[in-house]
Amino acid sequence: MIIEFESEVWQWGARDDSSWFFATVPPELSEDIREIPRMPRGFGSVRVRARIGGSEWTTSIFPDKGSGTYALPLKKAVRDAEGLEKGASTLVRLEVLDG
């Protein structure tokens, strides 16, 4: 399954020095991902290949129980390469590898 969506970059935690940044998979696409049959993984994570701009990497998305969506972690190397900062809007391409 391959999906594309636009998301705002957000920073986890109340501290401005937090280095954890994410993009949120929209609710309807998160629901589609949840419906894919697969073996359970730690924390409900799902393995994906992500692409933003010219950067591509393999990682996992993690469920946010409160919103019902998945969060894609954005590592510093990707944020730097693509010029992403908190609040920036970005186009994300995900290929779900589990399932």
CNS distance restraints for C-alpha pairs under 8 A (distance, minus, plus):
assign (resid   1 and name CA) (resid  95 and name CA) 5.75 0.50 0.50
assign (resid   1 and name CA) (resid  96 and name CA) 5.42 0.50 0.50
assign (resid   1 and name CA) (resid  97 and name CA) 7.86 0.50 0.50
assign (resid   2 and name CA) (resid  93 and name CA) 7.14 0.50 0.50
assign (resid   2 and name CA) (resid  94 and name CA) 5.59 0.50 0.50
assign (resid   2 and name CA) (resid  95 and name CA) 4.33 0.50 0.50
assign (resid   2 and name CA) (resid  96 and name CA) 6.35 0.50 0.50
assign (resid   3 and name CA) (resid  29 and name CA) 7.61 0.50 0.50
assign (resid   3 and name CA) (resid  93 and name CA) 5.79 0.50 0.50
assign (resid   3 and name CA) (resid  94 and name CA) 5.33 0.50 0.50
assign (resid   3 and name CA) (resid  95 and name CA) 6.53 0.50 0.50
assign (resid   4 and name CA) (resid  91 and name CA) 7.10 0.50 0.50
assign (resid   4 and name CA) (resid  92 and name CA) 5.55 0.50 0.50
assign (resid   4 and name CA) (resid  93 and name CA) 4.41 0.50 0.50
assign (resid   4 and name CA) (resid  94 and name CA) 6.35 0.50 0.50
assign (resid   5 and name CA) (resid  25 and name CA) 7.25 0.50 0.50
assign (resid   5 and name CA) (resid  26 and name CA) 7.45 0.50 0.50
assign (resid   5 and name CA) (resid  91 and name CA) 5.82 0.50 0.50
assign (resid   5 and name CA) (resid  92 and name CA) 5.43 0.50 0.50
assign (resid   5 and name CA) (resid  93 and name CA) 6.72 0.50 0.50
assign (resid   6 and name CA) (resid  89 and name CA) 6.73 0.50 0.50
assign (resid   6 and name CA) (resid  90 and name CA) 5.50 0.50 0.50
assign (resid   6 and name CA) (resid  91 and name CA) 4.43 0.50 0.50
assign (resid   6 and name CA) (resid  92 and name CA) 5.99 0.50 0.50
assign (resid   7 and name CA) (resid  23 and name CA) 5.64 0.50 0.50
assign (resid   7 and name CA) (resid  24 and name CA) 6.02 0.50 0.50
assign (resid   7 and name CA) (resid  25 and name CA) 7.24 0.50 0.50
assign (resid   7 and name CA) (resid  26 and name CA) 7.92 0.50 0.50
assign (resid   7 and name CA) (resid  89 and name CA) 5.53 0.50 0.50
assign (resid   7 and name CA) (resid  90 and name CA) 5.53 0.50 0.50
assign (resid   7 and name CA) (resid  91 and name CA) 6.57 0.50 0.50
assign (resid   7 and name CA) (resid  92 and name CA) 7.26 0.50 0.50
assign (resid   8 and name CA) (resid  23 and name CA) 6.03 0.50 0.50
assign (resid   8 and name CA) (resid  24 and name CA) 7.37 0.50 0.50
assign (resid   8 and name CA) (resid  86 and name CA) 7.77 0.50 0.50
assign (resid   8 and name CA) (resid  87 and name CA) 5.58 0.50 0.50
assign (resid   8 and name CA) (resid  88 and name CA) 5.46 0.50 0.50
assign (resid   8 and name CA) (resid  89 and name CA) 4.33 0.50 0.50
assign (resid   8 and name CA) (resid  90 and name CA) 6.30 0.50 0.50
assign (resid   9 and name CA) (resid  21 and name CA) 6.69 0.50 0.50
assign (resid   9 and name CA) (resid  22 and name CA) 5.68 0.50 0.50
assign (resid   9 and name CA) (resid  23 and name CA) 5.04 0.50 0.50
assign (resid   9 and name CA) (resid  24 and name CA) 7.88 0.50 0.50
assign (resid   9 and name CA) (resid  84 and name CA) 7.40 0.50 0.50
assign (resid   9 and name CA) (resid  85 and name CA) 6.74 0.50 0.50
assign (resid   9 and name CA) (resid  86 and name CA) 5.16 0.50 0.50
assign (resid   9 and name CA) (resid  87 and name CA) 5.11 0.50 0.50
assign (resid   9 and name CA) (resid  88 and name CA) 5.41 0.50 0.50
assign (resid   9 and name CA) (resid  89 and name CA) 6.28 0.50 0.50
assign (resid   9 and name CA) (resid  90 and name CA) 7.34 0.50 0.50
assign (resid  10 and name CA) (resid  21 and name CA) 5.58 0.50 0.50
assign (resid  10 and name CA) (resid  22 and name CA) 5.42 0.50 0.50
assign (resid  10 and name CA) (resid  23 and name CA) 6.45 0.50 0.50
assign (resid  10 and name CA) (resid  86 and name CA) 5.21 0.50 0.50
assign (resid  10 and name CA) (resid  87 and name CA) 5.99 0.50 0.50
assign (resid  11 and name CA) (resid  18 and name CA) 7.12 0.50 0.50
assign (resid  11 and name CA) (resid  19 and name CA) 7.51 0.50 0.50
assign (resid  11 and name CA) (resid  20 and name CA) 5.88 0.50 0.50
assign (resid  11 and name CA) (resid  21 and name CA) 4.45 0.50 0.50
assign (resid  11 and name CA) (resid  22 and name CA) 6.39 0.50 0.50
assign (resid  11 and name CA) (resid  86 and name CA) 6.25 0.50 0.50
assign (resid  12 and name CA) (resid  18 and name CA) 6.74 0.50 0.50
assign (resid  12 and name CA) (resid  19 and name CA) 7.90 0.50 0.50
assign (resid  12 and name CA) (resid  20 and name CA) 5.51 0.50 0.50
assign (resid  12 and name CA) (resid  21 and name CA) 6.03 0.50 0.50
assign (resid  12 and name CA) (resid  22 and name CA) 7.42 0.50 0.50
assign (resid  13 and name CA) (resid  18 and name CA) 6.53 0.50 0.50
assign (resid  14 and name CA) (resid  18 and name CA) 7.88 0.50 0.50
assign (resid  19 and name CA) (resid  76 and name CA) 7.93 0.50 0.50
assign (resid  20 and name CA) (resid  73 and name CA) 7.20 0.50 0.50
assign (resid  20 and name CA) (resid  74 and name CA) 7.48 0.50 0.50
assign (resid  20 and name CA) (resid  75 and name CA) 7.71 0.50 0.50
assign (resid  21 and name CA) (resid  73 and name CA) 5.94 0.50 0.50
assign (resid  21 and name CA) (resid  74 and name CA) 5.41 0.50 0.50
assign (resid  21 and name CA) (resid  75 and name CA) 7.22 0.50 0.50
assign (resid  21 and name CA) (resid  86 and name CA) 7.60 0.50 0.50
assign (resid  22 and name CA) (resid  71 and name CA) 6.02 0.50 0.50
assign (resid  22 and name CA) (resid  72 and name CA) 5.24 0.50 0.50
assign (resid  22 and name CA) (resid  73 and name CA) 4.47 0.50 0.50
assign (resid  22 and name CA) (resid  74 and name CA) 5.24 0.50 0.50
assign (resid  23 and name CA) (resid  71 and name CA) 5.79 0.50 0.50
assign (resid  23 and name CA) (resid  72 and name CA) 5.15 0.50 0.50
assign (resid  23 and name CA) (resid  73 and name CA) 6.71 0.50 0.50
assign (resid  23 and name CA) (resid  74 and name CA) 7.14 0.50 0.50
assign (resid  24 and name CA) (resid  69 and name CA) 6.86 0.50 0.50
assign (resid  24 and name CA) (resid  70 and name CA) 5.97 0.50 0.50
assign (resid  24 and name CA) (resid  71 and name CA) 4.64 0.50 0.50
assign (resid  24 and name CA) (resid  72 and name CA) 6.17 0.50 0.50
assign (resid  25 and name CA) (resid  29 and name CA) 6.50 0.50 0.50
assign (resid  25 and name CA) (resid  30 and name CA) 5.94 0.50 0.50
assign (resid  25 and name CA) (resid  69 and name CA) 5.99 0.50 0.50
assign (resid  25 and name CA) (resid  70 and name CA) 5.30 0.50 0.50
assign (resid  25 and name CA) (resid  71 and name CA) 6.13 0.50 0.50
assign (resid  25 and name CA) (resid  72 and name CA) 7.25 0.50 0.50
assign (resid  26 and name CA) (resid  30 and name CA) 6.03 0.50 0.50
assign (resid  26 and name CA) (resid  69 and name CA) 6.35 0.50 0.50
assign (resid  26 and name CA) (resid  70 and name CA) 7.77 0.50 0.50
assign (resid  27 and name CA) (resid  31 and name CA) 6.15 0.50 0.50
assign (resid  27 and name CA) (resid  67 and name CA) 7.93 0.50 0.50
assign (resid  27 and name CA) (resid  68 and name CA) 6.57 0.50 0.50
assign (resid  27 and name CA) (resid  69 and name CA) 5.20 0.50 0.50
assign (resid  28 and name CA) (resid  32 and name CA) 6.48 0.50 0.50
assign (resid  29 and name CA) (resid  33 and name CA) 6.31 0.50 0.50
assign (resid  30 and name CA) (resid  34 and name CA) 6.21 0.50 0.50
assign (resid  30 and name CA) (resid  68 and name CA) 7.27 0.50 0.50
assign (resid  30 and name CA) (resid  69 and name CA) 5.21 0.50 0.50
assign (resid  30 and name CA) (resid  70 and name CA) 5.95 0.50 0.50
assign (resid  31 and name CA) (resid  35 and name CA) 6.41 0.50 0.50
assign (resid  31 and name CA) (resid  68 and name CA) 7.80 0.50 0.50
assign (resid  31 and name CA) (resid  69 and name CA) 7.55 0.50 0.50
assign (resid  32 and name CA) (resid  36 and name CA) 6.96 0.50 0.50
assign (resid  33 and name CA) (resid  96 and name CA) 7.82 0.50 0.50
assign (resid  36 and name CA) (resid  99 and name CA) 6.06 0.50 0.50
assign (resid  37 and name CA) (resid  99 and name CA) 5.64 0.50 0.50
assign (resid  38 and name CA) (resid  98 and name CA) 6.20 0.50 0.50
assign (resid  38 and name CA) (resid  99 and name CA) 4.59 0.50 0.50
assign (resid  39 and name CA) (resid  98 and name CA) 7.94 0.50 0.50
assign (resid  39 and name CA) (resid  99 and name CA) 7.61 0.50 0.50
assign (resid  40 and name CA) (resid  44 and name CA) 6.48 0.50 0.50
assign (resid  41 and name CA) (resid  45 and name CA) 5.71 0.50 0.50
assign (resid  41 and name CA) (resid  46 and name CA) 7.13 0.50 0.50
assign (resid  43 and name CA) (resid  62 and name CA) 7.07 0.50 0.50
assign (resid  43 and name CA) (resid  63 and name CA) 7.73 0.50 0.50
assign (resid  44 and name CA) (resid  62 and name CA) 6.42 0.50 0.50
assign (resid  44 and name CA) (resid  63 and name CA) 6.35 0.50 0.50
assign (resid  45 and name CA) (resid  60 and name CA) 5.91 0.50 0.50
assign (resid  45 and name CA) (resid  61 and name CA) 5.54 0.50 0.50
assign (resid  45 and name CA) (resid  62 and name CA) 4.61 0.50 0.50
assign (resid  45 and name CA) (resid  63 and name CA) 6.62 0.50 0.50
assign (resid  46 and name CA) (resid  60 and name CA) 5.19 0.50 0.50
assign (resid  46 and name CA) (resid  61 and name CA) 5.36 0.50 0.50
assign (resid  46 and name CA) (resid  62 and name CA) 6.69 0.50 0.50
assign (resid  46 and name CA) (resid  96 and name CA) 7.32 0.50 0.50
assign (resid  46 and name CA) (resid  97 and name CA) 7.64 0.50 0.50
assign (resid  46 and name CA) (resid  98 and name CA) 6.25 0.50 0.50
assign (resid  47 and name CA) (resid  58 and name CA) 7.42 0.50 0.50
assign (resid  47 and name CA) (resid  59 and name CA) 5.92 0.50 0.50
assign (resid  47 and name CA) (resid  60 and name CA) 4.28 0.50 0.50
assign (resid  47 and name CA) (resid  61 and name CA) 6.57 0.50 0.50
assign (resid  47 and name CA) (resid  96 and name CA) 6.26 0.50 0.50
assign (resid  47 and name CA) (resid  97 and name CA) 5.35 0.50 0.50
assign (resid  47 and name CA) (resid  98 and name CA) 5.61 0.50 0.50
assign (resid  48 and name CA) (resid  58 and name CA) 5.83 0.50 0.50
assign (resid  48 and name CA) (resid  59 and name CA) 5.61 0.50 0.50
assign (resid  48 and name CA) (resid  60 and name CA) 5.47 0.50 0.50
assign (resid  48 and name CA) (resid  61 and name CA) 6.96 0.50 0.50
assign (resid  48 and name CA) (resid  94 and name CA) 6.22 0.50 0.50
assign (resid  48 and name CA) (resid  95 and name CA) 5.40 0.50 0.50
assign (resid  48 and name CA) (resid  96 and name CA) 4.51 0.50 0.50
assign (resid  48 and name CA) (resid  97 and name CA) 5.06 0.50 0.50
assign (resid  48 and name CA) (resid  98 and name CA) 7.33 0.50 0.50
assign (resid  49 and name CA) (resid  56 and name CA) 7.02 0.50 0.50
assign (resid  49 and name CA) (resid  57 and name CA) 5.69 0.50 0.50
assign (resid  49 and name CA) (resid  58 and name CA) 4.35 0.50 0.50
assign (resid  49 and name CA) (resid  59 and name CA) 6.34 0.50 0.50
assign (resid  49 and name CA) (resid  94 and name CA) 5.69 0.50 0.50
assign (resid  49 and name CA) (resid  95 and name CA) 5.07 0.50 0.50
assign (resid  49 and name CA) (resid  96 and name CA) 6.63 0.50 0.50
assign (resid  49 and name CA) (resid  97 and name CA) 6.95 0.50 0.50
assign (resid  50 and name CA) (resid  56 and name CA) 5.52 0.50 0.50
assign (resid  50 and name CA) (resid  57 and name CA) 5.45 0.50 0.50
assign (resid  50 and name CA) (resid  58 and name CA) 6.14 0.50 0.50
assign (resid  50 and name CA) (resid  59 and name CA) 7.28 0.50 0.50
assign (resid  50 and name CA) (resid  92 and name CA) 7.07 0.50 0.50
assign (resid  50 and name CA) (resid  93 and name CA) 5.71 0.50 0.50
assign (resid  50 and name CA) (resid  94 and name CA) 4.63 0.50 0.50
assign (resid  50 and name CA) (resid  95 and name CA) 6.50 0.50 0.50
assign (resid  51 and name CA) (resid  55 and name CA) 5.55 0.50 0.50
assign (resid  51 and name CA) (resid  56 and name CA) 4.30 0.50 0.50
assign (resid  51 and name CA) (resid  57 and name CA) 6.67 0.50 0.50
assign (resid  51 and name CA) (resid  92 and name CA) 5.94 0.50 0.50
assign (resid  51 and name CA) (resid  93 and name CA) 5.05 0.50 0.50
assign (resid  51 and name CA) (resid  94 and name CA) 6.50 0.50 0.50
assign (resid  52 and name CA) (resid  56 and name CA) 6.59 0.50 0.50
assign (resid  52 and name CA) (resid  78 and name CA) 7.91 0.50 0.50
assign (resid  52 and name CA) (resid  82 and name CA) 7.39 0.50 0.50
assign (resid  52 and name CA) (resid  90 and name CA) 7.27 0.50 0.50
assign (resid  52 and name CA) (resid  91 and name CA) 6.22 0.50 0.50
assign (resid  52 and name CA) (resid  92 and name CA) 5.18 0.50 0.50
assign (resid  52 and name CA) (resid  93 and name CA) 6.57 0.50 0.50
assign (resid  53 and name CA) (resid  82 and name CA) 6.56 0.50 0.50
assign (resid  53 and name CA) (resid  91 and name CA) 7.55 0.50 0.50
assign (resid  54 and name CA) (resid  82 and name CA) 7.59 0.50 0.50
assign (resid  55 and name CA) (resid  78 and name CA) 6.23 0.50 0.50
assign (resid  55 and name CA) (resid  81 and name CA) 7.32 0.50 0.50
assign (resid  55 and name CA) (resid  82 and name CA) 7.39 0.50 0.50
assign (resid  59 and name CA) (resid  73 and name CA) 7.89 0.50 0.50
assign (resid  60 and name CA) (resid  72 and name CA) 7.02 0.50 0.50
assign (resid  60 and name CA) (resid  73 and name CA) 7.75 0.50 0.50
assign (resid  61 and name CA) (resid  70 and name CA) 5.88 0.50 0.50
assign (resid  61 and name CA) (resid  71 and name CA) 5.40 0.50 0.50
assign (resid  61 and name CA) (resid  72 and name CA) 4.75 0.50 0.50
assign (resid  61 and name CA) (resid  73 and name CA) 6.93 0.50 0.50
assign (resid  62 and name CA) (resid  70 and name CA) 5.17 0.50 0.50
assign (resid  62 and name CA) (resid  71 and name CA) 5.25 0.50 0.50
assign (resid  62 and name CA) (resid  72 and name CA) 6.81 0.50 0.50
assign (resid  63 and name CA) (resid  68 and name CA) 6.78 0.50 0.50
assign (resid  63 and name CA) (resid  69 and name CA) 5.85 0.50 0.50
assign (resid  63 and name CA) (resid  70 and name CA) 4.31 0.50 0.50
assign (resid  63 and name CA) (resid  71 and name CA) 6.31 0.50 0.50
assign (resid  64 and name CA) (resid  68 and name CA) 5.66 0.50 0.50
assign (resid  64 and name CA) (resid  69 and name CA) 5.51 0.50 0.50
assign (resid  64 and name CA) (resid  70 and name CA) 5.72 0.50 0.50
assign (resid  64 and name CA) (resid  71 and name CA) 6.83 0.50 0.50
assign (resid  65 and name CA) (resid  69 and name CA) 7.40 0.50 0.50
assign (resid  74 and name CA) (resid  78 and name CA) 6.49 0.50 0.50
assign (resid  74 and name CA) (resid  79 and name CA) 6.54 0.50 0.50
assign (resid  75 and name CA) (resid  79 and name CA) 6.38 0.50 0.50
assign (resid  76 and name CA) (resid  80 and name CA) 5.96 0.50 0.50
assign (resid  77 and name CA) (resid  81 and name CA) 6.04 0.50 0.50
assign (resid  78 and name CA) (resid  82 and name CA) 5.99 0.50 0.50
assign (resid  78 and name CA) (resid  84 and name CA) 7.97 0.50 0.50
assign (resid  79 and name CA) (resid  83 and name CA) 5.63 0.50 0.50
assign (resid  79 and name CA) (resid  84 and name CA) 4.65 0.50 0.50
assign (resid  79 and name CA) (resid  85 and name CA) 6.94 0.50 0.50
assign (resid  80 and name CA) (resid  84 and name CA) 6.49 0.50 0.50
assign (resid  84 and name CA) (resid  88 and name CA) 6.06 0.50 0.50
assign (resid  84 and name CA) (resid  90 and name CA) 7.87 0.50 0.50
